[in-house]
Amino acid sequence: MKASPSISNADRSSLPPQRAGIQSVEVGFSLLEVLSTSPGPLMLRDLAAAAGMSAAKAHRYLVSFQRLELVAQDSATTRYALGPAALKLGLAALSRLDSVKLARQLMPALMAQTGQTLALAVWGNQGPTLVHWEESPQAVTVNLRLGDVMPLLSSATGLCFAAFSLPRLTAGGKSPGRLALLVKDELARNQKLARKDVPASLAELTALLEDVRRRGMARAVNTLLPGVAGFCAPVFDADGHLALGMVALGSLATFDPGWDGTVAKPLASAARQLSRDLGFKEA
């Protein structure tokens, strides 16, 4: 009978030490991980099954997570979703990314140049998500807040992420990935609502995204909120991937929506500078 292989003392000493942990925390985290990747709230049985545990066991964890506000349960549907504490943790982590840190350092000068409300957005599980917000003295009242996910086809932020993150759409709809699925869902909603101010067909969307790429930034006027305009300029990392979007928005009473205007030019310049700081080299 062949002896089973063993690890020598010398080999064993070279292995990283195993640190003691709390297994129940690691097991419970699987529920949070499922909720973070789910497209929507989940029933207990579905959440438990996806996490690989019984419903009774999952429920015990969820009770504690609810007390900590890491998980919230809809009283009407009994479905579970991530709670406000989970959002705070996620935003805190995102705000510590190097790209966000560097972008925040540019905001005061950009605010002085544009006089408009500024924001930063990164890609989250559900779409482009606001992670930083600075209101100008002449701030327009908007129903937006940190953690909000911006629509892909009616906001400058969404159009920027769609244009610079999404592979070229094809007539056969063969572009894979989460972003492509979200775009198609939003297109379907626009068609159902018969909206005329945003793309409602693949052809319209393709033309709009090509225009965004050609101009190097996205613009939305009166489509996200009445009387409000906004720009979003892309920031790329050293690998050429979209790291974040720099956003400026305001009331049309004071906001210059021109492509070469007093908002668009300094915003584009700041985004290009930040891309260079992150190691991006323009072709």
Sequence and secondary structure as in RCSB ss.txt:
>XXXX:A:sequence
MKASPSISNADRSSLPPQRAGIQSVEVGFSLLEVLSTSPGPLMLRDLAAAAGMSAAKAHRYLVSFQRLELVAQDS
ATTRYALGPAALKLGLAALSRLDSVKLARQLMPALMAQTGQTLALAVWGNQGPTLVHWEESPQAVTVNLRLGDVM
PLLSSATGLCFAAFSLPRLTAGGKSPGRLALLVKDELARNQKLARKDVPASLAELTALLEDVRRRGMARAVNTLL
PGVAGFCAPVFDADGHLALGMVALGSLATFDPGWDGTVAKPLASAARQLSRDLGFKEA
>XXXX:A:secstr
        HHHHHHS       HHHHHHHHHHHHHHH SS B HHHHHHHHTS HHHHHHHHHHHHHTTSEEE T
TT  EEE HHHHHHHHHHHHTSHHHHHHHHHHHHHHHHH SEEEEEEEETTEEEEEEEE  TT    S  TT B 
 TTTSHHHHHHHHHHS    TT    SHHHHHHHHHHHHHHHHT SSS  SHHHHHHHHHHHHHHTSEEEESSSS
TTEEEEEEEEE TTS EEEEEEEEEETTT    TTSTTHHHHHHHHHHHHHHTT    
